[in-house]
Amino acid sequence: MDAMANRSLPPAVQRDAGFSLARTGWAPNDLDAWIQIPAGEFLYGDEKEKQIIETMFAIQKYPVTNLQFKRFMDDGGYEQQEFWVRMAGNGAWKTESTNYYFRHPLTAKRRTLLLLA
């Protein structure tokens, strides 16, 4: 577990440690945690270029895991049209039961409520 969080190790080693832990069934207690990103100025990139975040937002602490995606699928997330933006075009997914195309979840808050269920 230490290797996964040790930022002095190369990213590939951290990633592989995470994969190994996942195969054991381990998941962090805060898997569904969200991090608040405040509006305001921040330094971006290696050049430390000043950028501004106009509006506060939240992002999940961890990338979506197979466990979270399984919960989404088990709860019928793909079939709940209110979680998806309607669109037509290349790469859009079409349900069997409708003529609508869906691609991205509408809001992180709604998706979180689904994942926590």
Summary of the structure (lengths in Angstrom):
residues: 117
radius of gyration: 18.0
end to end distance: 27.0
largest distance: 50.2
contacts: 233
relative contact order: 0.12
helix: 36%
strand: 24%
